[in-house]
C-alpha cells in the first residue's frame, strides 16, 4: 500500500561558527552572519520518508519555510530523492518563534492536501526546542510520535515505531495520519544522486530567479526586470525545473498568528559558552565534601 509523506525541513545557521554578529539588536538571529546548512536531524527525517516510499511506494513532498536562500535545502532534498519541493517564503513570517512557525507549517501541510505521514527532525540546531513538530501535530489535530529510532512497520494504516526514551526504548503504535519526529541515530542519510544533481541543479524558485535577474540587469526598469524574470521562470517551468513558491496568502494564514505578531517568545541574548578551566577538583565522598561542593556552585552562580 503506498503512503504519501510530507517532510518539514529547515535551513539553519551553522551554530558551530557563532560570532559576535550572530544576533541583531531586536533579539532575532542574524542569519546572514553565519553559514547556512541543512538542519542535521531533518536529513534523517527525509531519509525515513524516502525509505517508506522505497519500501511501500507513494510520494515524498518536502516543505521549508525561510528566505529565498532556503531553496538550497529544497534542491538538496530533490538530489536525494524527494518528489516535490515547496518553499514557503514571506517577509511577514520573519522572526516567527515556534508557535508561529508551527502554525504556518500546519497551514502549509493542510494546503498540500492528502498525506499519511508527516516527518520532522526532532529539533533544529539554531533553537534546540524540539517544539515545532509536536505543535504542528496539535494544530493538525493528528497523533504524534516523537524521537523515532526505527520505523518498525506500516500495516493496515497503523505505524509501529521504536522510539528512544533516553535510558532505553519503547515500541508504540498510532493510526495514520501521524506526525513523527526523527533523531539522528535513526538512519544514515543517503548521499545526493549524481544523475538527479545533473538533472535538477538548475531548479529554482521565483524569488531566486528575480534576484539573479536584478543582479544581472542593475540598470533595468522594474518592467524590464519583471519581464525577464517571467521569461526565465517560464523557461524553467517548461523544463520541469521551476520549484513551487508560496506566500502566506497561498496557505490562507491568519497574519496575526505569523511573524513577530504571532510570536510571544523573545530572545534576549545569543552567545557561545567556552569552558576554559583546566584540571579538576576532587570532592570527598562525605556529607561535608558534598556540602562544600554545593556551596561553591551557588557562590559561582552555577546554581541559583
N, C-alpha and C positions, 0 to 999 in steps of 0.2 A: 504494500500500500504506500503510495507516495505521500510525502509530507512537505508542506511549504514553510520555510523558515525565514525569519527576519532577524538580522544581526545588527545591533546598535554598536557602532564603533566610534572612536574619538581620536582626533589628532591632539596630542598633548605636548607641552613644553618638556624638554629633557631635564628632569629635576636633578640629574647628576651634574648639571652645569649651572647651578644657581649663581647669580651675580648680584651686585648691589642694585642693579637696574631691574630686578625681577618683579618689582611691584610699583604700580602707579600711585599717584597721590590720593586717588579716590578709593584705594583699597582693593583694586582689581589687579589681576596678574598682567604684567606687561609681556605678552606672548611674543612680541616682535624682538625682545631682547634675548630670547632663548631659542636654541634649535628645536625644531618640531619633529616628533616621531609618532609612530603608530602605537597607541597605548598597548603595552605588552599583553595584559590579560584579555584584551579584545581580540588579539590574534588567536588565542586559544578558544575563544567563543566562536570565531569564524571557522576554525578548524573543526570544531564539534558539529557545526551546521553542515559543513562540506562532507563530513563523514556520514551524517544522516542521509544526505542526498545520494552519496555514492552507494550506500547500502540499501536504501529503500526507494530511491527516486524522489522527484519533487523539484523544488526550486530553492535558491538562496538569494535573498534580497538584502543588500547592505544599505543602511541609512546612517548618515552622520550629520551632526549639527555643528556649524562653525563658519569661519570666513572662507572666501574662495580658495585659499591655500589648502584647505582641508580636502580639496579634490585629490590631493596626493594619496590619502589613505583609501579613497574610493578606487583609484587606479590600482593600487597595491592589492586591494581585495579582488578586483577583477583578474589581475595577473595570477592570483592564487586559485581562482575558480568560481568566484561569485557570478551569478547570472544577471543581476540587476544592481545598479548603484544609484543612490539618490543623495544629493546634497541639499540640506535644509539651511539656507543662509539668509539672514535678515538682520540689519543693524539694530532693529528693535529687540532682538533677542540677546544682544550683547550684555555681559555681566550677569547672566542668569545663574542663580545658585541651583542646588539640587532640586528644590521644589519646582522652580520654573522650568528647569531642563527636563525633568521627568514629565511635566505636563506637556511640553512641546513635543517630546519624543512620542508620548502616548497618542497625541493628536495625529502625528505623522503615521504611526503604526495603524491607527484606525482609518486613515486616508488611503493607505496602501491596500487595505481591504482584508481579504481572507488570509488567515495564517493559522498554522498549527502549533508552531514553536517560536518563541522569541528568545534569543540568546544575547547575553551581555557579559562583558568581563566583570569579575567580582567588583573591581574598583578601578578608578583612574589614578595614575601616579601623581597628578597635579593637585589632588584633593584628598585621596585615600579615605573617602567617606563610606564607600560601599552602599550608598543610599539610592542612587538613581535607578538601578534595576528594580529593587523592591518597590519603590514609589511608582514606577511605571506600571508594575503589575497591579497595584492598588487602583490606579487611575483607569486601567483597562478592565478591572473587575474580573481578573483571572487568577488562578492559583500561581504560586511561585515556589521554586526550589532553589536554594542558594548553595554556593560552594560545591558545585558539581566536580567530582573527581573522575567519574566514569558514567557514561550513559549505558546502563546495563541492557535495556531492551525497550523497544517500542512495539506494542501489540494491542490490537483492538482499541486503538486510540487512548492507550494508557502508557505513560512514560515511567520507567523504573530507573531510578537514579541512585548511584552511590555518592554520598556527599561527605566531605571532610568536616569533622566537628572539633578539630583541634587536637584532642587527645585520642582520637580514634575515628571511626566512620560509622555511618548507618545507611541503610537502603530504604528509600521512601518511594511512594508511588503518587502520581497525580494524573487526573484525566485531562486530555487536551481540550482547548488550548492552554498552554502553560508557559510561563516565563522562567528561564533558568539562567543563573549566573555561574560563570565558569572560572576556576582557579588555574594557576599556571602549571600545576602538576597533572592536569587532566590529559595532556597530549603534547606532541611535538608538532608545531605548525609546519605545514608543507611549504616548500620554497615556491617562489614565483615560477611559473611555467614559461620557458623561453618562447614557445610558439604564441602564447597568449600575450606576452610582452610585446613581441613584434607586431601582433595584430592590433593591440589596443593602446599602444604607447601614445598615440596622438589623441586619445579620448579626452574630452574637456567638457566643463560646464560653461554656460553662457557668460558668467562673470569672469572666468579666466580668459575667455576669448576677448571680451571687452577690454580687459586690462592689457592684453597683448596688442590689440589694435591701438589703444591710446598711446602705448609706448612707441609703437612703430610709426604713428602719424601724429606727432606732437603739435603740429600746426593746423590740423584739420578742424573743420567746423563740427559742431555737435551732430548735424545732419549727416555729414560725411562719415563720422565715427559710427553712427548707428547703422548706416547703410553697409559699411564694410563689416561690422560685427554680424549683422544679419546674413550677409553673403557667406562669411566663413562658417557661421552656425549651420546654415542650410547645407553647405558642402559636407560638414561633419555628419549631419543628420542623415544625409543620403548614403554615407558610408557606414552608418550604424555606430558612429563614434561620438555622438552628442549625448553627454550624460545628463540625467534629469536634475533640474534645479527647482526647488520650491521655496516660497516665502511663507510668512505667517498667514496670509490670506488663503493660500493654497490648501492649508490644513485646517482652515476655519478656527483659528486660535483666538481666544479672548486676550486682547493686548494687555489687559490689566493683570494677567497671570504670567506675563513674559518679561524677560529682561529685568532691569532694576525694579520696575514697578511691582513685579511678582516675586521678588527675592527678599525675604526678611533677613537672610544671613548677611552679615557684614564682616569682612576680613580686616583686621587691624594691622597685621604685620606679617610679612613673609621673610624668613631668614634661614640660613644654613647653620646648623649647630655642629661644631667641630670639637671633639673631645681631645684636649691636649695634655692632660695629666698623665705622667708616666709612673710606672711602678705600681705598688698595691699597698693596701692597708690590711693588716691581719686583725681579725676580730676574734677575741677569745669566746669560745662557746659556753659562756656563762651569762647569768642574768645581768651582771654588771657590764660585761662586754657588749651585749646587745643593747642595753640601755644607753651606753656611751655612743654607739653607732647611730641610734635613732636621734639622739641629741645633736650630733654633728650634722646629720642630714637636714634637721629642722633649721639649725643655725645657718647652714649653707643655702637654705631655701630650696633644697632639692625636694623636700616635703613641706607642705604647709605654705 
